[in-house]
Amino acid sequence: MSRPRKPLAYRLDRYIDRRGPDECWPWQGATVEGYPVVKDEQGKMRYVHRCLYEREIGPIPDELEVDHRCFFRGCCNHTHFEAVTPKVNIHRALHRRPDFICPGLRAVVMADPRSNAARARVYGVSDTTIGRWMRAQSGLRTMYPN
């Protein structure tokens, strides 16, 4: 006999590393392609950002999807979410620049002990950008300050 599942709200809150109100709140649980996931009460896998949007902001209209304005897939801060059309979401993803990234994300990425390539995959930031941040942190000059 299987034990009963904990409520979805409990499982959502348990794995969020809450920081300042404007910072990214990294997910500490399971991910799929960098997006946080959790099983709901029925055992169905759901994207955390959609669950949090619905809980904190309201229903997601059928024609819209939830975009991370901070460009960090693992962010769980609902103030960084916006419901947009798929066209807008794709446009933003194709035209994002490192200087648009949430300032709190830089600290999270730099504190992660993994390799640049692994951090790039997890946080959705190019390994080139991580390299720039590392050079800037160590005091080395860089052509692209940000």
N, C-alpha and C positions, 0 to 999 in steps of 0.2 A: 504494500500500500504506500503510495507516495504522500509526502507531507504537503500540506497546503502552501500555495505560493504567497509570498508577502505581497502587500498591495503595491501597485505600480508606483505610486507616489513615493513610497519608502525606498524602492529600488532606484528610482530616479535620483532622489536626494542623496542617497548613500554614496554614489560614485562621482558627485560633482565637487570639484575643488573650488569652493567659493572664495573669491578675492574681492578687491575693491569694486564698487558699483559700476565703474566704467571699464574695468579690465575684463579680459577673456576669463571664463571659468572652465578650465580644462576638465574633460571627462576622464575618469580613472578606470572605467570598465571596458567591456568588449567593444570592438569597432569592426566595421566592414568598409574597406577602402578609405579609411580615415574618418568615416562617419560613425559616431557613437550609436550603439544599438542596445536594446533591452527587450526582454520578453514581457508581454502584457499578461494579465490574469488568465487569459485563455491559452497562453504558451506561444502566441504569435510574435515573431520578431518585428519590432518597430523601431524607426529612427527616433532617437532621443530628441532631436531638435523639433520634430513635428509634435511629439508628446508635450514638450515644454511650451511650445507656442500655443497649443490648444488649451493647456492648463492655465497659463499666465495671461494670454492675450485673447483667445477665443477661437472659434472654428476657422479652419483654413478653407476659403472658398475653393470649389472644385477646379476652377480654371487657373488657380495660382499654386505656387510652390514656395517653400520657406527658403530664403536666401540668408546666408551669414554675411552681414555687411562688413564684418571684420576679416573675412576671407579665411578664417580658421575653422576647418570642418569639425574639429573637436571641441569648439566653444559651446558652452551650455548657458551662457548669459542671455536670457530672453530679450534684453534691451538691444542686443546685437542682431536680432532677427527681423526680417521684413518679408511679408507675403508679396511676391512679384510674379509676373508672367514668366513662363519658361524662356521667352525671347530676352527679357531683361536679365534674367539670371545668367544665361549663356553669354550675353554681351559683357556683363560685369566680369565673368570668369576669364574671358578672352582678353580683356583690357585692363586687368588689375595690375597695379604697380606696387613694388615693395613699400613705397612711402605711404600707401593707403592702409597698410596692415596695422591692426590695433597695437598700440605701444606696449600693452601688457603681454602680447604674444612674444615679442622679442625676448623678454626676460624668461618666459616659460621655455622657449626653444633653446636659449643659451644655457639654461640650467640642466637640460636633458643630457645625460652622459653618453647617449648613443652617437654613432658616426653621423657625419653631415648628410650622407645619403639616406640613412634611416630616419633622421629628424625631418628631412625634406619630405619623405613619403608620409610620415605621421601627421605633420602639421600643415602640409600643402604649401610649403614655401620652397623655392628653388635652392639647391645646394650652393649655387653661386651667391644668392642673397645671404645665406648663413655664413659663407666664407667672408663676405664683406663685413658682416656684423662682428665676426671673430677678429678680423684685422683691425677694425675700429676699436674694439674692446681692448686689444693688446697695444694700442697706440700706433700701429703701423698706418702709413698713409694709404688711402684708397681713392680710386678715380671716381667712385660713385658713392659719396656720403649719403646716408639716410638714417 
